[in-house]
Amino acid sequence: MDSKSSPVEMFFFPFVGGGHQLPLIDMARMFAAHGAISTIITTPKHALSFQNSILRDQQSGRPISIQTLQLPEGVDIVDTNLSATIMTDTSMFQEPLKNLLFQARPDCIVHDFAHLWAADAIDSLGIGIPRIVFSGFGCFSDCVQQNLFKFQPYEKVSSDYEPFVVPDLPDRIEFTRSQLPIFLINDGGQKAMHRFDKRYFGSVVNSFYELESAYAEYMKELGNKAWLVGPVSLCNRDVADKVERGQKVSIDEQSILEWLDSKEPHSVLYISFGSVGWLPPEQLLEIAYALEASGHSFIWVVGKSFKSEGENEENWLPSGFEERMEESKIGIIIRGWAPQLLILEHSAVGGFLTHCGWNSTLEGVSAGVPMITWPLSAEQFSNEKLIADVLKIGIKVGSMKWREPRDTIPGEAVGREKVEAAVRRLMEESEEAAEIRRKAKELAEKAKQAVEDGGSSYKNAEALIQELKARRRPETRASDQ
Ligand code: UDP
């Protein structure tokens, strides 16, 4: 077959957990829908959580498969519960990955930058496989981070809570030092900037041009080559894909859909802090009081982690709370994993109290659901500013302090009054709430158009495929020989 016309072979090497793994799997599926031969590289254990979706894609004729790596005897990733953080060491993948690439010589490899060793390891092969980096962030927070560490404005304030402006951005974006990760300040952003190593072929971004066009352009000005191809979660069109995304859901999806069907449009608040977000019992208690006082219906996802810490539920739920919520059908608590895409897309959901993880942010945007922003860690404070200050599709609860993802040391809780006020402000009728809702719906339309044939993300995916084809030399691909 002509080397320019045969489909491109793209390898995807997702990180081992959290909000990093899910979007790169979705992205591989999306590129397969564009005709690229997509291979997801992972371990047999990690494959379990997404192999059914891949099987369904294969059955519908998509060129996608999973390639598992054999790790050396006795070696494993410490954390395989989809809750690994960027600090999780994955360097045991190095040799098996290099061997695989050397044999297979795909047209490119898309790797998560959180495999901090991968860039050097892949380049060291010297076989010219284009490396495409996936950071899991949007353009806005990439630009914020680049300028934060270029200009270091946080050095010029006298306290952790004195606001400063991030210089040279398209909008006036204010931060406080308290909202930045300490380790990033200490190493001058070296770890975060690792992904802009400039030896890469470019980066793929889970975002769409219409969402943050000024920042997509600004990225170009900064010299970063990027293809915006999202929101990739929109590739999950079947209920089965939405329900089986990530971990096993902790609730029967039929019962939750029936409960949602019984509610008025836009009347339910969905609350989730992502795959690793952990809140101390004191904070959960404040949320519970606020929810009950607001009187609004809710679905509240409480991760399993604090239970495994041996916490007694009485410590964080007001007495009889759950029984009252169940009896009055006002609220549902999900302990563990929720079918987030399914819930957000239901017309009864009118608000999303979110920790502003980038996937959750985009999923809220795609579903047209206004947000209450409650960032905790990672780049979530940047995402909050995009949601609330730039796009104006959400309001801030007033979270001020960055914390380690699994920090069990109680910080200062956001009080119940603040939480209740934010819930009422978003969920009750007002001109402000109506305007936020209107903007959110408008963006959701644009998100859907972006991934449809002819949309900006669709075209970007095609452009990347064409660029990979164009750079092919006949001898570079084993399968063309
Ligand atoms: N998620 C889910 N059910 C849950 C919790 C999370 O489906 O109960 C999914 C969510 O839809 C999103 C991802 O997990 O795709 C979380 O990614 P995000 O970037 O929002 O946050 P992180 O977990 O990385 O902090």
Boltz pocket constraint, residues with backbone or C-beta under 6 A from the ligand:
constraints:
  - pocket:
      binder: B
      contacts: [[A, 18], [A, 19], [A, 20], [A, 22], [A, 242], [A, 245], [A, 246], [A, 272], [A, 273], [A, 274], [A, 275], [A, 276], [A, 277], [A, 301], [A, 336], [A, 337], [A, 338], [A, 339], [A, 340], [A, 341], [A, 356], [A, 357], [A, 358], [A, 359], [A, 360], [A, 361], [A, 363]]
      max_distance: 6.0
